[in-house]
């Protein structure tokens, strides 16, 4: 009986040791994976890559609120980059997202010399973004401007009549959830939307006037919603200079005491650890090899939970789109 008890005690001791070393191995493996990931992904490399250089930030496509982008720009503030060149190629997006990006770049500009280069398009919210810089460079054929705001919504009233569908609703007040697209827009609802648009438009105009030093006459000329070529934009004070990235570097050297021979390196506006897909896979394989398959499966499933980002543009838009474009 005593012998059996000793065997049981020894087995428990061995099991505890095995559990300890398994746990230690998992911790070491995950730490190694994360370390490799930090160095291998854009988010982890950027502090090293922009050291002693000019950071290149690229803003492309539709602009929406993005906390990851704000956090990345905050990290760039604290980096050892000598200056920042922001490349913009955007038709705009939501006014709130554009304002958020503008504010983040203004904070960055307080710490680093910053210049904007318009590659192809800086319209509406894209131009709001460009206004954060004290100097804007654009190519001769770039499109700049589109100072304006809009709210768009579909109205299915006639279609619903055709198919014989009616939406019933009970709401607390006439302007709740108006317009809803299922009934004609009432004069009161249209007036409320008009007030929103005019207030945001006044903010946009004021931003252009203050940042670009325009008088009222020039502001009226450029704030009718149209876009202008880079060549036109120079005379209209929408931009400061025609050129490209080399032009921006030369301006930084001449006006901000930035060495002209510094390399210009990309700074990615992605989360700190990037996509993390390969990290999840590597961690899953490691855990599975250590006999912790259930934990591995949970890690794999966590990756599936990241759904594809939808395009939804909610709220007012500062967006330029040629007629007939989808």
PEDAZI-V851015 format. One record per backbone hydrogen bond with DSSP energy under -1.0 kcal/mol. CO is the residue of the C=O (numbers start at 1). NH is the residue of the N-H. If there is no record, write none. Layout:
co:CO nh:NH
co:CO nh:NH
This chain:
co:1 nh:5
co:2 nh:6
co:3 nh:7
co:4 nh:8
co:5 nh:9
co:6 nh:10
co:7 nh:11
co:8 nh:12
co:9 nh:13
co:10 nh:14
co:11 nh:15
co:12 nh:16
co:13 nh:17
co:14 nh:18
co:15 nh:19
co:16 nh:20
co:17 nh:21
co:18 nh:22
co:19 nh:23
co:20 nh:24
co:21 nh:25
co:22 nh:26
co:23 nh:27
co:24 nh:28
co:25 nh:29
co:26 nh:30
co:27 nh:31
co:28 nh:32
co:29 nh:33
co:30 nh:34
co:31 nh:35
co:32 nh:36
co:33 nh:37
co:34 nh:38
co:35 nh:39
co:36 nh:40
co:37 nh:41
co:41 nh:45
co:42 nh:46
co:45 nh:48
co:45 nh:49
co:46 nh:50
co:50 nh:53
co:53 nh:82
co:54 nh:265
co:55 nh:85
co:56 nh:267
co:57 nh:87
co:59 nh:89
co:63 nh:94
co:66 nh:70
co:67 nh:71
co:68 nh:72
co:69 nh:73
co:70 nh:74
co:71 nh:75
co:72 nh:76
co:73 nh:77
co:83 nh:55
co:84 nh:115
co:85 nh:57
co:86 nh:117
co:87 nh:59
co:88 nh:119
co:89 nh:61
co:90 nh:123
co:91 nh:320
co:92 nh:63
co:93 nh:318
co:94 nh:98
co:95 nh:99
co:96 nh:100
co:97 nh:101
co:98 nh:102
co:99 nh:103
co:100 nh:104
co:101 nh:105
co:102 nh:106
co:103 nh:107
co:104 nh:108
co:105 nh:109
co:106 nh:110
co:108 nh:111
co:108 nh:112
co:113 nh:84
co:115 nh:86
co:116 nh:137
co:117 nh:88
co:118 nh:139
co:120 nh:143
co:121 nh:90
co:122 nh:145
co:123 nh:126
co:124 nh:128
co:125 nh:129
co:126 nh:130
co:127 nh:131
co:129 nh:132
co:130 nh:133
co:135 nh:116
co:136 nh:240
co:136 nh:241
co:137 nh:118
co:138 nh:243
co:139 nh:142
co:140 nh:231
co:142 nh:230
co:143 nh:122
co:144 nh:228
co:145 nh:124
co:146 nh:148
co:150 nh:317
co:156 nh:160
co:157 nh:161
co:158 nh:162
co:159 nh:163
co:160 nh:165
co:173 nh:176
co:175 nh:178
co:181 nh:156
co:186 nh:190
co:187 nh:191
co:188 nh:192
co:189 nh:193
co:190 nh:194
co:191 nh:195
co:192 nh:196
co:193 nh:197
co:194 nh:198
co:195 nh:199
co:196 nh:200
co:197 nh:201
co:198 nh:202
co:199 nh:203
co:200 nh:204
co:201 nh:205
co:202 nh:206
co:203 nh:207
co:204 nh:208
co:205 nh:209
co:206 nh:210
co:207 nh:211
co:208 nh:212
co:209 nh:214
co:215 nh:219
co:216 nh:220
co:217 nh:221
co:218 nh:222
co:219 nh:223
co:226 nh:146
co:228 nh:144
co:229 nh:233
co:230 nh:234
co:232 nh:236
co:233 nh:238
co:233 nh:239
co:234 nh:237
co:241 nh:138
co:244 nh:248
co:245 nh:249
co:246 nh:250
co:247 nh:251
co:248 nh:252
co:249 nh:253
co:250 nh:254
co:251 nh:255
co:252 nh:256
co:252 nh:258
co:259 nh:262
co:263 nh:54
co:265 nh:56
co:268 nh:270
co:271 nh:274
co:276 nh:280
co:277 nh:281
co:278 nh:282
co:279 nh:283
co:280 nh:284
co:281 nh:285
co:282 nh:286
co:283 nh:287
co:284 nh:288
co:285 nh:289
co:286 nh:290
co:287 nh:292
co:288 nh:291
co:292 nh:296
co:293 nh:297
co:294 nh:298
co:295 nh:299
co:296 nh:300
co:297 nh:301
co:298 nh:302
co:299 nh:303
co:300 nh:304
co:301 nh:305
co:303 nh:306
co:305 nh:307
co:316 nh:95
co:317 nh:150
co:318 nh:93
co:318 nh:125
co:322 nh:325
